[in-house]
Amino acid sequence: MLGNFGIIHFNWFSFWRLWPLILIFWGIAILPIKDLFKFILLIATIALAILFFNRIDVTRPWYFNFHRDYDEGDFKLWDSEKDKGTTYNYKDQNLTVPFDSLARKGILNLDAAAGNFTITGSTNDFLAFSKTGDIGNYELTSSDQNGVKSISLKMNEGSMRHNIKKNSVDIRLNVTPVWNLDLSIGAAEMDMDLSGYRIDTAEFSAGASSIDLKIGDKNPVTVINFDAGASSITVKVPKTSGCQVSSESFMVSREFEGLEKTGENVYQSSGFANNKNKIFITVKTAISKIRVERY
């Protein structure tokens, strides 16, 4: 309505570039202060945002100002400008690493962009990987040393595009070896059922993500580390294992089922010291929701 009456001029793409304000509003909402102070902070944030965008010079690019209407030429996709003369060959992929009975440990390094990622189920191979969508293609390399098989999965250089529509990755691991996982992912949705695997360590580096993780009791000691931006994290832990959570996060919502606070930012399950199997979880995030469930 403001645009139709000529009070301001902007296109919807410019409007959606304000999405970081959602994180600010979320942070204000969970601050442990009175509602009156939250309301004042909210109004101040909106006022500063309006002031900022009204002071942007009209010569700024079409996608970052509210002062002028767009024209037809503005909607040329960045990819078509940058990739002129380049032909992409995006395709579904199915990659495998053959089983090796001499490999007692597996190390998986995954470096990817945004998308949906799942790790679940077993395979007769050492690792099975499948990808669908218009991003990629992925490159798989592996090496062996002293009974340890290291596997690296990453996108080929220059295969990232701005107008991504779909990136779905499914990974299945062999249940025999002990696994170390190092997953570096941007804005992503991760659904990972690791309960059937022997997990030694799992490192998650992510941006604004939704992570749903299920851990089993196949290994005596399992160490899980999260280093993420604004995220929603749910970890399912078996009641047969002792669980310790160290949360080094600010502006966070915590729900730790069956855990009691035993120190500064440290939570443990009852009888943790006497449990045969132990799971250690460390969380370092920005504005986040963290939930631990016992099953």
C-alpha positions as a Markdown table, in Angstrom:
| # | Residue | x | y | z |
|---|---|---|---|---|
| 1 | Met | 0.0 | 0.0 | 0.0 |
| 2 | Leu | 2.8 | 2.4 | 0.8 |
| 3 | Gly | 4.3 | 1.7 | -2.6 |
| 4 | Asn | 1.0 | 2.2 | -4.4 |
| 5 | Phe | 0.4 | 5.6 | -2.8 |
| 6 | Gly | 3.9 | 6.7 | -3.8 |
| 7 | Ile | 5.2 | 7.1 | -0.2 |
| 8 | Ile | 8.0 | 4.7 | -0.7 |
| 9 | His | 9.2 | 2.7 | -3.7 |
| 10 | Phe | 10.7 | -0.8 | -3.5 |
| 11 | Asn | 10.5 | -4.2 | -5.0 |
| 12 | Trp | 9.8 | -7.4 | -3.1 |
| 13 | Phe | 13.4 | -8.6 | -3.6 |
| 14 | Ser | 14.6 | -5.6 | -1.6 |
| 15 | Phe | 12.0 | -6.4 | 1.1 |
| 16 | Trp | 13.3 | -10.0 | 1.5 |
| 17 | Arg | 16.8 | -8.7 | 2.1 |
| 18 | Leu | 15.6 | -7.6 | 5.5 |
| 19 | Trp | 15.4 | -11.2 | 6.7 |
| 20 | Pro | 18.2 | -10.7 | 9.3 |
| 21 | Leu | 15.7 | -8.6 | 11.2 |
| 22 | Ile | 13.8 | -11.8 | 12.0 |
| 23 | Leu | 16.9 | -13.0 | 13.9 |
| 24 | Ile | 17.0 | -9.7 | 15.8 |
| 25 | Phe | 13.3 | -9.9 | 16.7 |
| 26 | Trp | 13.8 | -13.5 | 17.8 |
| 27 | Gly | 16.8 | -12.5 | 20.0 |
| 28 | Ile | 14.7 | -9.7 | 21.6 |
| 29 | Ala | 11.9 | -12.1 | 22.3 |
| 30 | Ile | 14.0 | -14.5 | 24.3 |
| 31 | Leu | 15.9 | -11.9 | 26.3 |
| 32 | Pro | 15.4 | -12.4 | 30.1 |
| 33 | Ile | 14.1 | -8.9 | 30.6 |
| 34 | Lys | 10.7 | -7.3 | 31.2 |
| 35 | Asp | 8.2 | -7.1 | 28.3 |
| 36 | Leu | 8.3 | -3.2 | 28.4 |
| 37 | Phe | 12.1 | -3.3 | 27.7 |
| 38 | Lys | 11.5 | -5.8 | 24.9 |
| 39 | Phe | 8.9 | -3.5 | 23.3 |
| 40 | Ile | 11.3 | -0.5 | 23.5 |
| 41 | Leu | 14.1 | -2.5 | 21.8 |
| 42 | Leu | 11.7 | -3.7 | 19.1 |
| 43 | Ile | 10.6 | -0.2 | 18.3 |
| 44 | Ala | 14.2 | 1.1 | 18.3 |
| 45 | Thr | 15.2 | -1.7 | 15.9 |
| 46 | Ile | 12.4 | -0.9 | 13.5 |
| 47 | Ala | 13.2 | 2.8 | 13.7 |
| 48 | Leu | 16.9 | 2.3 | 13.0 |
| 49 | Ala | 16.0 | 0.0 | 10.0 |
| 50 | Ile | 13.7 | 2.6 | 8.5 |
| 51 | Leu | 16.3 | 5.3 | 9.0 |
| 52 | Phe | 19.0 | 3.2 | 7.5 |
| 53 | Phe | 17.1 | 2.4 | 4.3 |
| 54 | Asn | 15.8 | 5.9 | 3.8 |
| 55 | Arg | 19.4 | 7.2 | 3.8 |
| 56 | Ile | 20.6 | 4.8 | 1.1 |
| 57 | Asp | 21.6 | 6.7 | -2.0 |
| 58 | Val | 19.3 | 6.2 | -4.9 |
| 59 | Thr | 22.3 | 5.2 | -7.0 |
| 60 | Arg | 22.8 | 2.0 | -5.0 |
| 61 | Pro | 21.9 | -1.3 | -6.9 |
| 62 | Trp | 18.3 | -2.1 | -7.5 |
| 63 | Tyr | 18.3 | -5.0 | -5.1 |
| 64 | Phe | 19.3 | -2.8 | -2.1 |
| 65 | Asn | 17.3 | 0.4 | -2.0 |
| 66 | Phe | 13.7 | 1.5 | -1.4 |
| 67 | His | 13.9 | 4.7 | -3.5 |
| 68 | Arg | 13.1 | 3.6 | -7.0 |
| 69 | Asp | 11.1 | 1.1 | -8.9 |
| 70 | Tyr | 12.8 | -1.7 | -10.8 |
| 71 | Asp | 12.8 | -2.0 | -14.5 |
| 72 | Glu | 12.7 | -5.1 | -16.7 |
| 73 | Gly | 16.5 | -5.2 | -17.0 |
| 74 | Asp | 16.9 | -5.5 | -13.2 |
| 75 | Phe | 15.6 | -9.0 | -13.2 |
| 76 | Lys | 18.4 | -10.5 | -15.3 |
| 77 | Leu | 19.6 | -13.3 | -13.1 |
| 78 | Trp | 23.1 | -13.0 | -11.8 |
| 79 | Asp | 24.0 | -16.4 | -13.0 |
| 80 | Ser | 23.0 | -15.5 | -16.6 |
| 81 | Glu | 25.4 | -12.5 | -16.5 |
| 82 | Lys | 28.3 | -14.2 | -14.8 |
| 83 | Asp | 28.0 | -17.6 | -16.5 |
| 84 | Lys | 27.5 | -16.4 | -20.1 |
| 85 | Gly | 29.0 | -18.9 | -22.4 |
| 86 | Thr | 29.2 | -21.5 | -19.6 |
| 87 | Thr | 27.2 | -24.7 | -19.8 |
| 88 | Tyr | 26.4 | -26.5 | -16.5 |
| 89 | Asn | 25.9 | -30.2 | -16.4 |
| 90 | Tyr | 24.1 | -30.7 | -13.2 |
| 91 | Lys | 22.9 | -34.3 | -12.7 |
| 92 | Asp | 21.9 | -36.7 | -10.1 |
| 93 | Gln | 24.8 | -38.6 | -8.6 |
| 94 | Asn | 25.3 | -41.9 | -7.0 |
| 95 | Leu | 28.8 | -42.5 | -5.6 |
| 96 | Thr | 30.2 | -45.4 | -3.5 |
| 97 | Val | 33.3 | -46.4 | -1.7 |
| 98 | Pro | 33.8 | -50.2 | -1.8 |
| 99 | Phe | 33.9 | -52.0 | 1.5 |
| 100 | Asp | 37.4 | -52.7 | 2.9 |
| 101 | Ser | 37.6 | -55.3 | 5.7 |
| 102 | Leu | 41.0 | -54.0 | 6.7 |
| 103 | Ala | 39.6 | -50.5 | 7.4 |
| 104 | Arg | 38.6 | -50.4 | 11.1 |
| 105 | Lys | 37.8 | -46.7 | 11.2 |
| 106 | Gly | 36.2 | -44.4 | 8.8 |
| 107 | Ile | 36.6 | -40.6 | 8.6 |
| 108 | Leu | 34.0 | -38.6 | 6.6 |
| 109 | Asn | 34.6 | -35.0 | 5.7 |
| 110 | Leu | 31.6 | -33.3 | 4.0 |
| 111 | Asp | 31.9 | -29.8 | 2.7 |
| 112 | Ala | 28.7 | -28.5 | 1.1 |
| 113 | Ala | 26.4 | -25.5 | 0.7 |
| 114 | Ala | 22.8 | -25.2 | 1.5 |
| 115 | Gly | 20.3 | -28.0 | 1.1 |
| 116 | Asn | 18.8 | -31.0 | 2.8 |
| 117 | Phe | 21.2 | -33.7 | 4.2 |
| 118 | Thr | 20.4 | -37.1 | 5.6 |
| 119 | Ile | 22.6 | -39.8 | 7.1 |
| 120 | Thr | 20.7 | -42.9 | 7.8 |
| 121 | Gly | 20.5 | -46.6 | 7.0 |
| 122 | Ser | 23.2 | -49.1 | 6.3 |
| 123 | Thr | 25.1 | -50.2 | 3.1 |
| 124 | Asn | 27.2 | -53.2 | 2.1 |
| 125 | Asp | 29.7 | -50.7 | 0.7 |
| 126 | Phe | 31.9 | -48.6 | 3.0 |
| 127 | Leu | 29.9 | -45.5 | 2.1 |
| 128 | Ala | 27.1 | -44.8 | -0.4 |
| 129 | Phe | 26.3 | -41.3 | -1.5 |
| 130 | Ser | 23.4 | -40.0 | -3.6 |
| 131 | Lys | 22.5 | -36.4 | -4.7 |
| 132 | Thr | 19.6 | -34.9 | -6.5 |
| 133 | Gly | 19.1 | -31.2 | -7.4 |
| 134 | Asp | 20.6 | -28.4 | -9.4 |
| 135 | Ile | 23.7 | -27.9 | -7.4 |
| 136 | Gly | 27.0 | -29.8 | -7.6 |
| 137 | Asn | 28.4 | -31.9 | -8.8 |
| 138 | Tyr | 30.2 | -33.5 | -5.8 |
| 139 | Glu | 33.7 | -34.9 | -5.9 |
| 140 | Leu | 34.6 | -37.9 | -3.8 |
| 141 | Thr | 38.1 | -38.9 | -2.8 |
| 142 | Ser | 39.4 | -41.5 | -0.4 |
| 143 | Ser | 42.7 | -42.6 | 1.1 |
| 144 | Asp | 43.8 | -45.4 | 3.4 |
| 145 | Gln | 46.4 | -45.4 | 6.1 |
| 146 | Asn | 47.0 | -47.9 | 8.9 |
| 147 | Gly | 43.5 | -49.2 | 8.9 |
| 148 | Val | 41.8 | -45.8 | 8.6 |
| 149 | Lys | 39.9 | -44.9 | 5.5 |
| 150 | Ser | 39.5 | -41.1 | 5.0 |
| 151 | Ile | 36.7 | -40.0 | 2.7 |
| 152 | Ser | 36.2 | -36.4 | 1.4 |
| 153 | Leu | 33.0 | -35.2 | -0.2 |
| 154 | Lys | 32.9 | -31.7 | -1.6 |
| 155 | Met | 31.4 | -29.7 | -4.4 |
| 156 | Asn | 33.4 | -29.0 | -7.5 |
| 157 | Glu | 34.9 | -25.6 | -7.7 |
| 158 | Gly | 32.6 | -23.0 | -9.4 |
| 159 | Ser | 29.5 | -25.3 | -9.1 |
| 160 | Met | 27.7 | -23.0 | -6.6 |
| 161 | Arg | 24.8 | -20.9 | -8.0 |
| 162 | His | 22.6 | -18.1 | -6.6 |
| 163 | Asn | 19.3 | -19.5 | -7.9 |
| 164 | Ile | 19.4 | -22.9 | -6.2 |
| 165 | Lys | 16.2 | -24.8 | -6.3 |
| 166 | Lys | 17.1 | -28.1 | -4.8 |
| 167 | Asn | 20.0 | -29.9 | -3.2 |
| 168 | Ser | 19.2 | -33.2 | -1.5 |
| 169 | Val | 22.0 | -35.4 | -0.3 |
| 170 | Asp | 21.6 | -38.9 | 1.3 |
| 171 | Ile | 24.5 | -40.7 | 2.8 |
| 172 | Arg | 24.6 | -44.3 | 4.1 |
| 173 | Leu | 27.5 | -45.7 | 6.1 |
| 174 | Asn | 28.7 | -49.2 | 6.8 |
| 175 | Val | 27.9 | -50.2 | 10.4 |
| 176 | Thr | 31.1 | -52.2 | 11.0 |
| 177 | Pro | 33.9 | -49.5 | 11.4 |
| 178 | Val | 34.1 | -46.8 | 14.0 |
| 179 | Trp | 33.2 | -43.4 | 12.4 |
| 180 | Asn | 34.6 | -39.9 | 12.8 |
| 181 | Leu | 32.3 | -37.3 | 11.1 |
| 182 | Asp | 33.3 | -33.7 | 10.2 |
| 183 | Leu | 30.3 | -32.0 | 8.5 |
| 184 | Ser | 30.7 | -28.4 | 7.3 |
| 185 | Ile | 27.5 | -27.1 | 5.9 |
| 186 | Gly | 25.9 | -23.7 | 5.2 |
| 187 | Ala | 22.2 | -23.0 | 5.7 |
| 188 | Ala | 20.9 | -26.5 | 5.8 |
| 189 | Glu | 18.3 | -29.0 | 7.1 |
| 190 | Met | 20.0 | -32.0 | 8.5 |
| 191 | Asp | 18.2 | -35.2 | 9.5 |
| 192 | Met | 20.6 | -37.8 | 10.7 |
| 193 | Asp | 19.9 | -41.1 | 12.4 |
| 194 | Leu | 23.3 | -42.3 | 13.7 |
| 195 | Ser | 21.9 | -44.8 | 16.2 |
| 196 | Gly | 23.0 | -47.8 | 14.1 |
| 197 | Tyr | 26.6 | -46.6 | 13.8 |
| 198 | Arg | 29.6 | -46.7 | 16.0 |
| 199 | Ile | 30.3 | -43.0 | 16.3 |
| 200 | Asp | 33.5 | -41.8 | 17.9 |
| 201 | Thr | 33.2 | -38.1 | 17.1 |
| 202 | Ala | 30.9 | -35.9 | 15.1 |
| 203 | Glu | 31.7 | -32.3 | 14.3 |
| 204 | Phe | 28.9 | -30.1 | 12.9 |
| 205 | Ser | 29.8 | -26.6 | 11.5 |
| 206 | Ala | 26.8 | -24.9 | 10.1 |
| 207 | Gly | 25.1 | -21.6 | 9.4 |
| 208 | Ala | 21.4 | -21.0 | 10.1 |
| 209 | Ser | 20.3 | -24.6 | 10.2 |
| 210 | Ser | 17.8 | -27.1 | 11.5 |
| 211 | Ile | 19.6 | -30.2 | 12.9 |
| 212 | Asp | 17.8 | -33.3 | 14.0 |
| 213 | Leu | 20.2 | -35.9 | 15.3 |
| 214 | Lys | 19.7 | -39.4 | 16.8 |
| 215 | Ile | 22.7 | -41.0 | 18.6 |
| 216 | Gly | 23.0 | -44.7 | 19.6 |
| 217 | Asp | 24.9 | -46.6 | 22.2 |
| 218 | Lys | 27.1 | -48.7 | 19.9 |
| 219 | Asn | 30.3 | -46.9 | 21.1 |
| 220 | Pro | 31.6 | -46.6 | 24.7 |
| 221 | Val | 32.3 | -42.9 | 24.3 |
| 222 | Thr | 30.8 | -40.6 | 21.7 |
| 223 | Val | 31.7 | -36.9 | 21.4 |
| 224 | Ile | 29.4 | -34.5 | 19.5 |
| 225 | Asn | 30.3 | -30.9 | 18.9 |
| 226 | Phe | 28.1 | -28.2 | 17.3 |
| 227 | Asp | 29.4 | -24.9 | 16.1 |
| 228 | Ala | 26.5 | -23.1 | 14.4 |
| 229 | Gly | 24.8 | -19.8 | 13.7 |
| 230 | Ala | 21.1 | -19.2 | 14.4 |
| 231 | Ser | 19.9 | -22.8 | 14.6 |
| 232 | Ser | 17.4 | -25.2 | 15.9 |
| 233 | Ile | 19.1 | -28.4 | 17.2 |
| 234 | Thr | 17.4 | -31.5 | 18.5 |
| 235 | Val | 19.5 | -34.4 | 19.8 |
| 236 | Lys | 18.0 | -37.8 | 20.7 |
| 237 | Val | 20.1 | -39.7 | 23.2 |
| 238 | Pro | 19.4 | -43.3 | 24.5 |
| 239 | Lys | 18.5 | -43.7 | 28.1 |
| 240 | Thr | 21.1 | -46.6 | 28.3 |
| 241 | Ser | 23.9 | -44.0 | 27.9 |
| 242 | Gly | 25.0 | -41.3 | 30.3 |
| 243 | Cys | 24.8 | -37.8 | 28.7 |
| 244 | Gln | 26.6 | -34.6 | 29.4 |
| 245 | Val | 25.9 | -31.3 | 27.7 |
| 246 | Ser | 28.1 | -28.3 | 27.7 |
| 247 | Ser | 26.3 | -25.2 | 26.3 |
| 248 | Glu | 28.5 | -22.2 | 25.5 |
| 249 | Ser | 25.9 | -20.2 | 23.8 |
| 250 | Phe | 24.1 | -16.9 | 24.3 |
| 251 | Met | 20.5 | -16.0 | 23.7 |
| 252 | Val | 19.5 | -19.6 | 23.6 |
| 253 | Ser | 16.4 | -21.7 | 24.5 |
| 254 | Arg | 17.4 | -24.9 | 26.3 |
| 255 | Glu | 15.3 | -28.0 | 26.9 |
| 256 | Phe | 17.4 | -30.8 | 28.3 |
| 257 | Glu | 15.1 | -33.8 | 29.2 |
| 258 | Gly | 16.4 | -35.9 | 32.1 |
| 259 | Leu | 19.5 | -33.7 | 32.6 |
| 260 | Glu | 20.4 | -31.7 | 35.7 |
| 261 | Lys | 22.7 | -28.7 | 36.0 |
| 262 | Thr | 26.0 | -29.8 | 37.6 |
| 263 | Gly | 28.1 | -26.7 | 36.9 |
| 264 | Glu | 28.3 | -23.5 | 34.9 |
| 265 | Asn | 26.7 | -24.3 | 31.6 |
| 266 | Val | 27.1 | -28.1 | 32.2 |
| 267 | Tyr | 24.2 | -30.6 | 32.4 |
| 268 | Gln | 24.4 | -34.3 | 33.2 |
| 269 | Ser | 22.1 | -37.3 | 33.3 |
| 270 | Ser | 21.5 | -39.1 | 36.6 |
| 271 | Gly | 24.3 | -41.5 | 37.5 |
| 272 | Phe | 26.5 | -40.2 | 34.6 |
| 273 | Ala | 29.8 | -41.2 | 36.2 |
| 274 | Asn | 28.7 | -44.8 | 36.6 |
| 275 | Asn | 27.3 | -45.3 | 33.1 |
| 276 | Lys | 29.2 | -47.8 | 30.9 |
| 277 | Asn | 28.5 | -45.7 | 27.7 |
| 278 | Lys | 28.8 | -41.9 | 27.7 |
| 279 | Ile | 27.8 | -39.3 | 25.2 |
| 280 | Phe | 29.4 | -35.8 | 25.5 |
| 281 | Ile | 27.7 | -32.9 | 23.7 |
| 282 | Thr | 29.2 | -29.4 | 23.3 |
| 283 | Val | 27.1 | -26.7 | 21.7 |
| 284 | Lys | 28.5 | -23.3 | 20.6 |
| 285 | Thr | 25.8 | -21.3 | 18.8 |
| 286 | Ala | 24.4 | -17.9 | 18.4 |
| 287 | Ile | 20.6 | -17.4 | 18.8 |
| 288 | Ser | 19.4 | -20.9 | 18.9 |
| 289 | Lys | 16.9 | -23.5 | 20.3 |
| 290 | Ile | 18.6 | -26.6 | 21.7 |
| 291 | Arg | 16.7 | -29.7 | 22.8 |
| 292 | Val | 18.0 | -33.0 | 24.2 |
| 293 | Glu | 15.5 | -35.9 | 24.2 |
| 294 | Arg | 15.9 | -39.3 | 25.9 |
| 295 | Tyr | 14.5 | -42.4 | 24.2 |
